[in-house]
Amino acid sequence: MTGSDTEPVRIDTSRPHPARVYDWWLGGKDNYPVDEDLARKILAVDSTVLRGARANRRFMQRATRVAAEAGTRQFLDIGTGIPTEPNLHQVAQGVAPESKVVYADNDPIVLRHAEALLQSTAEGTTTYVHADVRDPDTILRLASANLDLSRPVALSLVALTHYLGTDPDGDDVYGLLERYVSALVPGSYLILSQVTPDLNPEAIERAAEHFRRAGTPFHPRSLAEFSRFFDGLELLGPGVIPVSGWRPEPQDVAVQAEGIVPVYAGVARKP
Ligand SMILES: C[S@@+](CC[C@H](N)C(=O)[O-])C[C@H]1O[C@@H](n2cnc3c(N)ncnc32)[C@H](O)[C@@H]1O
């Protein structure tokens, strides 16, 4: 484990945290009353959120498998969340046991669960970096201790970019992604998903308002705004699409049948 792994893990239960709210939606136990309260408020205005969380998690697994089956053996997953099986390394190492996986998140509760994320195959490695996505120098430096950045990497930020703004003097999410992608060699993959207001704008605006009131900036993005993350890259089929429609597998039929969810997904290859 790297980053601030020597510091005691302090869990702040006075305000909701995105990782714990998402955990509640997924039916997990790693959340506190303050998280459940926000999770329920958002569920009340956006009834798709429970299946949206499940559909998003499945997208991460399918996209990881696609990158692994295409020959990728190195994975950098930022905003990884509280472990929920199968985790990314289990999918990647299920395809190729020698796969190397670096996870990163800035939430102390994810750090507390890092041990579960570090159960690698003997042939591969999994490591955890406690850091903020807005600090690409630190994440790339620590990741490069375990990943060879002169070889392709699948970089995933799944359900993360909606917590980041576009202000060039603030989060500068577009500049940030460019910084990460420019550190990767051709043949690398970018795997993204994020909430959109395109399908049910009123519900998503009310959900965003709940997040903001709870102290978490929230930035749903339109198709054009989300697609811009892939500028200069080769989008894999079927392109940018609501998350459950991205290369569904037979086990996704039930979630798909529940209807579309307001989360876009896409995977692109660096040419
Ligand atoms: C909705 S969860 C998604 C988890 C996982 N990627 C998935 O899709 O199943 C978002 C995750 O992003 C993390 N996160 C939010 N802001 C972050 C930041 N600035 N730096 C690193 N991680 C962040 C949260 O702690 C949380 O674990």
The ligand as an SDF file (V2000), in Angstrom:
LIG
                    3D

 27 29  0  0  0  0  0  0  0  0999 V2000
  -19.5540    6.0730   -7.1150 C   0  0  0  0  0  0  0  0  0  0  0  0
  -18.0670    5.4280   -6.4860 S   0  0  0  0  0  0  0  0  0  0  0  0
  -17.5430    4.3930   -7.8370 C   0  0  0  0  0  0  0  0  0  0  0  0
  -16.7550    3.1800   -7.4000 C   0  0  0  0  0  0  0  0  0  0  0  0
  -16.2800    2.2580   -8.5250 C   0  0  0  0  0  0  0  0  0  0  0  0
  -15.4130    2.9650   -9.4510 N   0  0  0  0  0  0  0  0  0  0  0  0
  -17.4600    1.7050   -9.2830 C   0  0  0  0  0  0  0  0  0  0  0  0
  -17.8280    2.3000  -10.3140 O   0  0  0  0  0  0  0  0  0  0  0  0
  -18.0420    0.7000   -8.8720 O   0  0  0  0  0  0  0  0  0  0  0  0
  -16.9580    6.8430   -6.6840 C   0  0  0  0  0  0  0  0  0  0  0  0
  -15.6130    6.6450   -6.0130 C   0  0  0  0  0  0  0  0  0  0  0  0
  -14.7760    7.7570   -6.3870 O   0  0  0  0  0  0  0  0  0  0  0  0
  -14.0490    8.1540   -5.2350 C   0  0  0  0  0  0  0  0  0  0  0  0
  -13.6550    9.5540   -5.3880 N   0  0  0  0  0  0  0  0  0  0  0  0
  -14.4540   10.6520   -5.4030 C   0  0  0  0  0  0  0  0  0  0  0  0
  -13.7140   11.7630   -5.5360 N   0  0  0  0  0  0  0  0  0  0  0  0
  -12.4180   11.3550   -5.6230 C   0  0  0  0  0  0  0  0  0  0  0  0
  -11.1740   12.0320   -5.7650 C   0  0  0  0  0  0  0  0  0  0  0  0
  -11.1290   13.3700   -5.8500 N   0  0  0  0  0  0  0  0  0  0  0  0
  -10.0360   11.3090   -5.8280 N   0  0  0  0  0  0  0  0  0  0  0  0
  -10.0730    9.9490   -5.7380 C   0  0  0  0  0  0  0  0  0  0  0  0
  -11.2170    9.2410   -5.5990 N   0  0  0  0  0  0  0  0  0  0  0  0
  -12.3740    9.9390   -5.5400 C   0  0  0  0  0  0  0  0  0  0  0  0
  -14.9910    7.9250   -4.0780 C   0  0  0  0  0  0  0  0  0  0  0  0
  -14.3110    7.8460   -2.8330 O   0  0  0  0  0  0  0  0  0  0  0  0
  -15.6770    6.6420   -4.4930 C   0  0  0  0  0  0  0  0  0  0  0  0
  -14.9760    5.5350   -3.9900 O   0  0  0  0  0  0  0  0  0  0  0  0
  1  2  1  0
  2  3  1  0
  2 10  1  0
  3  4  1  0
  4  5  1  0
  5  6  1  0
  5  7  1  0
  7  8  2  0
  7  9  1  0
 10 11  1  0
 11 12  1  0
 11 26  1  0
 12 13  1  0
 13 14  1  0
 13 24  1  0
 14 15  1  0
 14 23  1  0
 15 16  2  0
 16 17  1  0
 17 18  1  0
 17 23  2  0
 18 19  1  0
 18 20  2  0
 20 21  1  0
 21 22  2  0
 22 23  1  0
 24 25  1  0
 24 26  1  0
 26 27  1  0
M  CHG  2   2   1   9  -1
M  END
$$$$
